[in-house]
């Protein structure tokens, strides 16, 4: 159902219900007041006849025929008048007066069914006469219905006219939405031009701002994807070129030269595989994951990473824990990937005889945790800090090995920011770099820490 039709139905139903309730109250009030007015007319008519009889020169002993001729007998359908003597003798009545025992009625108002019709009757006794006036209730209902009909026709016209005007007004009010639809329909797949709708209502401004914000973020994402594709093509082309070159050397040489070329080709294959693995890992970090797959123990995840470090690197690692251990919403596999990438960088960039410290901090009051990985490598200057985290950017100064793909920090930052965390870099006073992984903690009762390693 369209918004226009929905608005018309809501307005129409509301008007019908509200005006129906008002009409019902009005009908009841009008009927009560109308009955009072007509009852007053009956009493007034009876008093008028009594006044005429009092001022007349007729003798009460004359015959009925003479009395009737003197008073007159004309009447209107639904209205009746009858004059009796106090002895019960009918002296005169209108032609439509029903044949009934009006003489036995008590003075005042009453309602009686006479000859199959309901009558409203008023009886007045004065100056030796009983004067009875009566209205047929059917005639009263006809008058009330005609009054309501006269009042209902303008209301019906106003209702239909108002709904028609509302239909037209809503149609014109939705014109900016139609313009927005046409503008969106005409946009290309890579068109991120901001949307502009002239003379748009105030209610549409937040929608336009949100959509333009989305288009801006989409433009940035497309630009980032293009840059990533170009960089990835370059990174993959380099090891493939190296492999191809060494394989050609193998075909043209023998002996040690061929073995050396095969060894170099194998290194190129390893680098290519490592780059592809990092790209797959980055894609997994950016894709949807099961929110229920949380890490129940941060300390266990860190231990799993440190246990997989090579023997030469593991001897240089130390682990310290501060605060009661807890879990995190980050999945265990992603948290281990993030920690492993930073630890590998710390081991790679630090001299072989220097330690690498891993520190865990749990702040249950703020529901936040932090992993600090401290090395004694060459560190980073301000320009390098601004570049670190860019995809395929490598800080080659001081690194002992050249097999990195430049995606490790990007993967770590993507994982942390996706779950409300952050990645910080800070220089150490005695040289080196401290990388801090900040992440949220799970709610619940924390477990006891496992101490130092």
C-alpha positions as CSV (number, residue, x, y, z in Angstrom):
1,X,0.0,0.0,0.0
2,X,1.4,3.4,-1.0
3,X,2.0,6.1,1.6
4,X,-0.5,8.3,-0.2
5,X,-3.3,5.8,0.0
6,X,-2.4,4.9,3.6
7,X,-2.6,8.6,4.6
8,X,-6.0,9.0,2.8
9,X,-7.4,5.9,4.6
10,X,-6.1,7.0,8.0
11,X,-7.6,10.5,7.5
12,X,-10.9,9.2,6.1
13,X,-11.4,6.6,8.8
14,X,-10.4,9.1,11.5
15,X,-12.9,11.6,10.2
16,X,-15.7,9.1,9.8
17,X,-15.1,7.7,13.4
18,X,-14.8,11.1,15.0
19,X,-17.7,12.8,13.1
20,X,-19.7,9.6,13.6
21,X,-19.3,9.9,17.3
22,X,-20.1,13.6,17.1
23,X,-23.1,13.0,15.0
24,X,-24.5,10.3,17.3
25,X,-24.2,12.8,20.2
26,X,-25.7,15.5,18.1
27,X,-28.7,13.3,17.1
28,X,-29.4,12.4,20.7
29,X,-29.1,16.0,21.8
30,X,-31.2,17.3,18.9
31,X,-33.9,14.7,19.5
32,X,-34.2,15.6,23.2
33,X,-34.4,19.3,22.5
34,X,-36.7,18.8,19.6
35,X,-39.1,16.7,21.7
36,X,-39.0,19.4,24.4
37,X,-39.9,22.0,21.8
38,X,-42.7,20.0,20.3
39,X,-44.0,19.2,23.8
40,X,-44.0,22.9,24.6
41,X,-45.9,23.5,21.4
42,X,-48.6,21.0,22.5
43,X,-49.0,22.7,25.8
44,X,-49.0,26.1,24.2
45,X,-51.7,25.0,21.7
46,X,-53.8,23.6,24.6
47,X,-53.5,26.9,26.5
48,X,-54.4,28.9,23.4
49,X,-57.6,26.9,22.9
50,X,-58.4,27.2,26.5
51,X,-58.0,31.0,26.3
52,X,-60.3,31.1,23.2
53,X,-62.9,29.1,25.0
54,X,-62.7,31.3,28.1
55,X,-63.3,34.5,26.0
56,X,-66.0,32.9,23.8
57,X,-69.8,33.5,24.4
58,X,-70.7,29.9,23.8
59,X,-72.9,28.2,26.4
60,X,-71.7,24.9,27.8
61,X,-75.3,23.5,27.5
62,X,-75.5,23.8,23.7
63,X,-75.6,20.7,21.6
64,X,-72.4,19.0,20.3
65,X,-73.2,19.9,16.7
66,X,-73.6,23.5,17.4
67,X,-70.4,23.5,19.5
68,X,-68.4,21.8,16.8
69,X,-69.6,24.2,14.2
70,X,-68.7,27.1,16.4
71,X,-65.2,25.9,17.2
72,X,-64.2,24.5,13.7
73,X,-62.8,21.1,12.9
74,X,-59.9,21.6,10.4
75,X,-56.7,19.6,11.1
76,X,-53.4,18.5,9.6
77,X,-52.2,14.9,9.3
78,X,-50.3,13.9,12.5
79,X,-51.7,16.7,14.6
80,X,-54.9,16.3,16.6
81,X,-56.9,18.4,19.1
82,X,-60.0,17.4,21.1
83,X,-62.3,19.3,23.4
84,X,-64.4,17.5,26.0
85,X,-66.6,18.6,28.8
86,X,-65.6,17.5,32.2
87,X,-68.4,14.9,32.1
88,X,-66.5,13.2,29.2
89,X,-68.7,14.3,26.4
90,X,-66.7,15.2,23.2
91,X,-67.6,18.7,22.2
92,X,-65.2,19.1,19.2
93,X,-62.2,17.5,17.6
94,X,-60.1,17.7,14.5
95,X,-60.7,15.3,11.6
96,X,-57.5,13.3,12.3
97,X,-58.1,12.9,16.0
98,X,-58.1,9.2,16.9
99,X,-61.1,7.6,18.4
100,X,-59.9,6.9,21.9
101,X,-60.7,7.3,25.6
102,X,-59.0,10.7,25.9
103,X,-61.4,11.5,28.6
104,X,-59.7,9.0,31.0
105,X,-56.2,10.5,30.6
106,X,-54.6,12.4,33.5
107,X,-53.6,16.0,33.0
108,X,-50.1,16.5,31.6
109,X,-47.9,14.6,29.1
110,X,-48.2,11.0,28.1
111,X,-47.4,8.7,25.2
112,X,-50.0,6.3,23.9
113,X,-50.5,4.0,20.9
114,X,-53.8,4.7,19.3
115,X,-55.1,3.0,16.1
116,X,-51.6,1.5,15.5
117,X,-49.8,4.9,15.8
118,X,-47.8,6.3,18.6
119,X,-49.0,9.7,19.8
120,X,-47.5,12.3,22.2
121,X,-50.4,13.7,24.2
122,X,-50.9,16.7,26.4
123,X,-54.1,17.1,28.5
124,X,-55.2,20.5,30.0
125,X,-58.3,20.9,32.2
126,X,-59.5,24.5,32.6
127,X,-62.8,26.4,32.9
128,X,-64.9,23.3,32.7
129,X,-63.2,21.8,29.6
130,X,-60.7,19.1,29.0
131,X,-58.5,20.1,26.1
132,X,-56.3,17.4,24.5
133,X,-53.6,18.2,22.0
134,X,-51.5,15.4,20.3
135,X,-48.6,14.9,17.9
136,X,-48.0,11.8,15.9
137,X,-44.5,10.5,16.8
138,X,-43.9,9.4,13.2
139,X,-44.2,13.0,12.1
140,X,-41.7,14.0,14.7
141,X,-39.2,11.4,13.4
142,X,-39.8,12.7,9.8
143,X,-38.9,16.2,10.9
144,X,-35.8,15.0,12.8
145,X,-34.6,12.9,9.8
146,X,-35.1,15.9,7.4
147,X,-33.0,18.0,9.8
148,X,-30.2,15.5,10.0
149,X,-30.3,15.0,6.2
150,X,-29.9,18.7,5.7
151,X,-26.9,18.8,8.1
152,X,-25.4,15.5,6.7
153,X,-25.1,16.5,3.0
154,X,-22.7,19.4,3.6
155,X,-20.6,17.2,5.9
156,X,-20.4,14.5,3.2
157,X,-19.4,17.0,0.6
158,X,-16.8,18.5,2.9
159,X,-15.4,15.0,3.7
160,X,-15.1,13.9,0.1
161,X,-13.7,17.3,-0.9
162,X,-11.2,17.3,1.9
163,X,-10.0,13.8,1.1
164,X,-9.6,14.8,-2.6
165,X,-7.6,17.9,-1.6
166,X,-5.5,15.7,0.7
167,X,-4.9,13.2,-2.2
168,X,-3.7,16.0,-4.5
169,X,-1.6,17.7,-1.8
170,X,0.2,14.5,-0.8
171,X,0.8,13.8,-4.5
172,X,2.5,17.1,-4.8
173,X,4.4,16.6,-1.6
174,X,5.8,13.4,-2.9
175,X,7.1,15.0,-6.0
176,X,10.6,15.3,-4.5
177,X,10.6,11.6,-3.8
178,X,9.8,10.9,-7.4
179,X,12.6,13.2,-8.5
180,X,15.0,11.4,-6.1
181,X,13.8,8.0,-7.6
182,X,14.5,9.2,-11.1
183,X,17.9,10.5,-10.1
184,X,18.9,7.3,-8.4
185,X,17.5,5.2,-11.4
186,X,19.7,7.2,-13.8
187,X,22.9,6.8,-11.8
188,X,25.6,4.4,-13.1
189,X,27.2,1.6,-11.1
190,X,30.3,3.7,-10.3
191,X,28.5,7.1,-10.1
192,X,29.0,8.6,-6.6
193,X,27.8,12.1,-7.5
194,X,26.0,13.7,-4.5
195,X,22.2,13.8,-4.8
196,X,20.5,17.1,-5.1
197,X,16.7,17.5,-4.9
198,X,15.4,21.0,-5.3
199,X,12.6,22.3,-3.1
200,X,12.7,19.1,-1.0
201,X,10.7,19.1,2.3
202,X,12.5,19.3,5.6
203,X,11.7,15.7,6.4
204,X,13.7,14.6,3.3
205,X,16.9,16.5,4.3
206,X,18.1,13.8,6.7
207,X,17.6,11.1,4.1
208,X,19.5,13.1,1.5
209,X,22.3,13.8,4.0
210,X,22.5,10.1,4.9
211,X,22.5,8.9,1.3
212,X,25.1,11.5,0.3
213,X,27.2,10.3,3.2
214,X,26.8,6.8,2.0
215,X,27.8,7.8,-1.5
216,X,30.9,9.6,-0.1
217,X,31.9,6.5,1.8
218,X,31.2,4.4,-1.2
219,X,33.5,6.7,-3.3
220,X,36.2,6.3,-0.7
221,X,35.8,2.5,-0.7
222,X,35.9,2.3,-4.5
223,X,39.1,4.5,-4.5
224,X,40.6,2.3,-1.9
225,X,39.7,-0.9,-3.8
226,X,41.2,0.5,-7.0
227,X,44.4,1.4,-5.1
228,X,44.4,-2.0,-3.4
229,X,43.9,-3.7,-6.8
230,X,46.8,-1.8,-8.4
231,X,49.1,-2.5,-5.4
232,X,48.1,-6.1,-5.3
233,X,48.8,-6.5,-9.0
234,X,52.2,-4.9,-8.5
235,X,53.0,-7.1,-5.5
236,X,52.0,-10.3,-7.3
237,X,53.8,-9.4,-10.5
238,X,57.1,-9.0,-8.7
239,X,57.5,-12.5,-7.3
240,X,56.0,-14.0,-10.5
241,X,58.6,-12.2,-12.5
242,X,61.4,-13.4,-10.2
243,X,60.1,-17.0,-10.5
244,X,59.9,-16.8,-14.2
245,X,63.4,-15.4,-14.5
246,X,65.0,-18.1,-12.4
247,X,63.1,-20.8,-14.1
248,X,64.5,-19.5,-17.4
249,X,68.0,-19.6,-15.9
250,X,67.4,-23.2,-14.8
251,X,66.5,-24.2,-18.3
252,X,69.7,-22.6,-19.7
253,X,72.2,-23.7,-17.0
254,X,73.2,-26.7,-15.0
255,X,74.9,-27.5,-11.7
256,X,75.2,-24.9,-8.9
257,X,73.7,-22.1,-11.0
258,X,70.6,-24.1,-11.7
259,X,70.3,-25.1,-8.0
260,X,70.7,-21.5,-6.9
261,X,68.0,-20.4,-9.4
262,X,65.7,-23.1,-8.2
263,X,66.3,-21.9,-4.6
264,X,65.5,-18.3,-5.6
265,X,62.4,-19.5,-7.4
266,X,61.3,-21.4,-4.3
267,X,61.8,-18.2,-2.3
268,X,59.6,-16.3,-4.8
269,X,56.9,-19.0,-4.5
270,X,57.0,-18.7,-0.7
271,X,56.7,-14.9,-0.9
272,X,53.9,-15.2,-3.4
273,X,52.1,-17.7,-1.2
274,X,52.6,-15.5,1.9
275,X,51.2,-12.5,0.0
276,X,48.1,-14.5,-1.1
277,X,47.6,-15.8,2.4
278,X,47.7,-12.2,3.8
279,X,45.2,-11.0,1.1
280,X,42.9,-13.9,2.0
281,X,43.2,-13.0,5.7
282,X,42.4,-9.4,5.0
283,X,39.3,-10.4,3.0
284,X,38.2,-12.6,5.9
285,X,38.7,-9.7,8.3
286,X,36.5,-7.5,6.2
287,X,33.8,-10.1,5.6
288,X,30.8,-10.9,7.8
289,X,31.4,-13.2,10.8
290,X,29.2,-15.0,13.4
291,X,28.7,-12.6,16.3
292,X,28.4,-15.5,18.7
293,X,31.9,-16.7,17.8
294,X,33.6,-14.9,20.7
295,X,37.0,-15.4,22.3
296,X,36.3,-16.8,25.9
297,X,40.0,-16.3,27.0
298,X,42.3,-13.6,25.7
299,X,45.2,-15.1,27.6
300,X,44.7,-18.5,26.0
301,X,44.7,-16.9,22.5
302,X,48.0,-15.1,23.3
303,X,49.5,-18.3,24.6
304,X,48.6,-20.1,21.4
305,X,50.4,-17.4,19.4
306,X,53.5,-17.5,21.5
307,X,53.6,-21.3,21.4
308,X,53.8,-21.2,17.6
309,X,56.7,-18.8,17.4
310,X,60.0,-20.4,16.2
311,X,62.4,-21.6,18.9
312,X,64.8,-18.7,18.2
313,X,62.0,-16.2,18.6
314,X,60.3,-17.8,21.6
315,X,63.4,-17.6,23.7
316,X,63.3,-13.8,23.4
317,X,59.6,-13.4,24.3
318,X,58.2,-12.7,27.8
319,X,54.6,-12.4,28.8
320,X,53.1,-10.4,31.8
321,X,49.5,-10.1,32.8
322,X,47.9,-7.3,34.9
323,X,44.2,-7.7,36.0
324,X,41.8,-10.6,36.0
325,X,41.6,-12.4,32.7
326,X,38.4,-12.1,30.5
327,X,37.2,-12.8,27.0
328,X,36.5,-10.5,24.1
329,X,33.9,-10.3,21.3
330,X,36.7,-10.7,18.7
331,X,36.7,-14.3,17.4
332,X,39.7,-16.3,18.7
333,X,41.1,-16.9,15.2
334,X,41.0,-13.2,14.4
335,X,42.6,-12.2,17.7
336,X,45.4,-14.7,17.3
337,X,46.0,-13.4,13.7
338,X,46.3,-9.9,15.0
339,X,48.6,-10.8,17.8
340,X,50.7,-13.0,15.6
341,X,51.2,-10.3,13.0
342,X,52.5,-7.8,15.6
343,X,54.7,-10.3,17.3
344,X,56.2,-11.4,14.0
345,X,57.0,-7.8,13.1
346,X,58.5,-7.2,16.5
347,X,60.8,-10.3,16.1
348,X,61.6,-9.4,12.5
349,X,62.6,-5.8,13.2
350,X,64.4,-6.4,16.5
351,X,68.1,-7.5,16.8
352,X,68.4,-11.2,17.5
353,X,69.8,-10.7,21.0
354,X,67.1,-8.3,22.3
355,X,64.0,-9.3,24.2
356,X,60.4,-8.7,23.0
357,X,57.9,-8.1,25.8
358,X,54.2,-8.9,25.6
359,X,52.0,-7.3,28.3
360,X,48.3,-7.9,28.9
361,X,46.1,-5.4,30.7
362,X,42.5,-6.0,31.8
363,X,40.3,-3.0,33.0
364,X,37.0,-4.5,34.0
365,X,35.7,-1.2,35.2
366,X,35.9,0.2,31.7
367,X,35.3,-3.2,30.1
368,X,38.5,-2.7,28.0
369,X,41.6,-4.7,27.4
370,X,45.0,-4.0,25.9
371,X,47.9,-6.0,24.6
372,X,51.3,-4.1,24.5
373,X,54.0,-5.6,22.3
374,X,57.4,-3.9,23.0
375,X,60.5,-4.4,20.9
376,X,63.9,-2.7,20.7
377,X,64.0,-2.3,16.9
378,X,64.7,0.9,15.0
379,X,61.2,2.3,15.8
380,X,59.2,4.7,13.6
381,X,59.4,8.4,13.0
382,X,56.3,10.6,12.6
383,X,56.2,10.3,8.9
384,X,56.4,6.5,9.1
385,X,53.7,6.4,11.8
386,X,51.4,8.3,9.4
387,X,52.0,5.7,6.7
388,X,52.0,2.5,8.8
389,X,48.8,0.5,8.2
390,X,48.6,1.4,4.5
391,X,48.2,-1.7,2.4
392,X,51.4,-3.0,0.9
393,X,53.5,-0.4,2.7
394,X,56.6,-1.8,4.4
395,X,59.1,-0.2,6.7
396,X,62.2,-1.9,5.5
397,X,64.7,-0.1,7.7
398,X,66.3,-2.4,10.2
399,X,64.4,-5.5,9.1
400,X,66.4,-8.7,8.9
401,X,64.2,-10.5,6.4
402,X,62.5,-9.2,3.2
403,X,59.5,-11.6,2.9
404,X,56.8,-9.3,4.2
405,X,53.8,-8.3,2.0
406,X,52.9,-5.0,3.7
407,X,49.5,-6.2,4.8
408,X,50.0,-7.4,8.4
409,X,49.3,-4.0,10.1
410,X,46.3,-3.4,7.8
411,X,44.8,-6.8,8.8
412,X,45.4,-6.0,12.5
413,X,43.8,-2.5,12.3
414,X,40.8,-3.9,10.3
415,X,40.1,-6.6,12.9
416,X,40.3,-4.3,15.8
417,X,38.3,-1.4,14.4
418,X,35.6,-3.8,13.2
419,X,35.0,-4.8,16.8
420,X,35.3,-1.4,18.4
421,X,39.1,-1.5,19.1
422,X,42.1,0.5,18.0
423,X,45.8,0.1,17.1
424,X,48.3,2.6,18.5
425,X,52.1,3.1,18.1
426,X,54.4,4.8,20.5
427,X,58.2,5.0,20.8
428,X,60.0,3.6,23.8
429,X,62.4,5.7,25.8
430,X,65.2,3.2,25.6
431,X,64.7,2.7,21.8
432,X,62.3,0.6,19.9
433,X,58.5,0.6,19.5
434,X,55.4,-0.3,21.6
435,X,52.4,-1.4,19.6
436,X,49.1,-1.4,21.6
437,X,46.1,-3.5,20.6
438,X,43.0,-2.0,22.4
439,X,39.9,-4.1,22.4
440,X,36.6,-4.5,24.3
441,X,36.0,-7.2,26.9
442,X,33.0,-9.5,27.3
443,X,30.6,-8.9,30.2
444,X,30.4,-11.3,33.1
445,X,32.5,-12.4,36.0
446,X,36.2,-12.3,35.1
447,X,38.4,-15.3,35.8
448,X,41.6,-15.3,37.8
449,X,44.7,-14.2,35.9
450,X,47.4,-16.8,35.0
451,X,50.3,-14.7,36.1
452,X,53.6,-14.1,34.3
453,X,55.3,-16.3,31.7
